[in-house]
Amino acid sequence: MILPGMAKDDVVLVKADGKRIEGLKAVVSMRRIVTFHTEVEIEPKDMMIKQCADGEQEAYLVLDPMFNHAGDGIPENYQITVRKVAVPE
């Protein structure tokens, strides 16, 4: 179970049309990203770019953005199945 206070990774959502949404917090792992920023719509083929502490970036292609409604004390969230890809230029 991931709680909002655990979302410490800085990510940028890049929509398929190129629009960038910055300032999102998430928990990033190799195959899944969890975020509690549900005010933005996350769709397949969007990209999530993680800003690493060393200044590098990691990019992830959104495959399945599963939206979860609030329940059992956990706010609504996205549990996003992703695939790591090359960072776009």
C-alpha positions in Angstrom: 0.0 0.0 0.0 1.4 3.4 -1.0 0.2 6.5 0.8 0.4 10.1 -0.4 3.3 11.0 2.0 5.5 8.4 0.2 5.2 10.2 -3.2 8.5 12.0 -3.2 9.7 11.6 -6.8 9.3 14.7 -9.0 7.7 13.8 -12.3 6.6 15.7 -15.4 3.6 14.3 -17.4 4.1 14.8 -21.1 0.8 14.3 -22.9 0.8 12.6 -26.3 0.1 16.0 -28.0 3.3 17.4 -26.3 1.7 19.4 -23.5 3.8 19.2 -20.3 2.3 19.2 -16.8 5.0 19.8 -14.2 5.1 19.7 -10.5 3.7 16.2 -9.9 4.8 14.0 -7.1 4.8 10.2 -7.5 6.3 6.9 -6.4 8.3 5.6 -9.3 9.5 2.0 -9.8 10.6 0.1 -12.9 7.1 -1.0 -14.0 4.7 1.1 -12.0 4.2 4.7 -11.1 1.7 5.8 -8.4 0.5 9.4 -8.1 -2.3 11.0 -6.1 -2.5 13.9 -8.7 -5.9 12.9 -10.1 -6.9 16.3 -11.3 -5.0 15.6 -14.5 -6.1 12.9 -16.9 -3.4 10.3 -17.6 -3.8 8.3 -20.8 -2.0 5.5 -22.6 0.9 6.8 -24.7 1.5 9.7 -22.4 5.0 9.9 -20.9 6.1 10.4 -17.4 9.6 11.8 -16.9 11.3 11.5 -13.5 13.7 14.1 -12.4 16.5 12.3 -10.6 18.5 13.9 -7.7 21.8 13.7 -9.8 20.2 15.9 -12.5 19.5 13.0 -14.9 16.1 12.0 -16.1 14.3 8.7 -16.6 11.4 8.4 -19.0 8.4 6.0 -18.8 5.7 5.3 -21.4 2.2 5.0 -19.9 0.7 1.6 -20.9 -2.2 1.3 -18.5 -3.3 4.2 -16.2 -5.5 2.5 -13.7 -7.6 5.1 -11.7 -8.6 4.0 -8.2 -11.4 5.7 -6.3 -10.8 6.7 -2.6 -11.4 4.0 -0.1 -10.1 2.6 3.2 -8.5 5.9 4.1 -6.5 6.1 0.8 -7.3 9.1 -1.5 -8.1 8.5 -5.1 -5.0 7.8 -7.2 -3.5 6.4 -10.4 -1.5 3.2 -10.4 0.1 3.4 -13.8 1.7 0.5 -15.6 4.7 1.8 -17.5 7.7 0.8 -19.6 11.0 2.6 -19.3 12.1 4.2 -22.5 14.8 6.6 -23.8 14.4 10.2 -22.6 13.1 12.2 -25.6 15.4 14.9 -26.9 
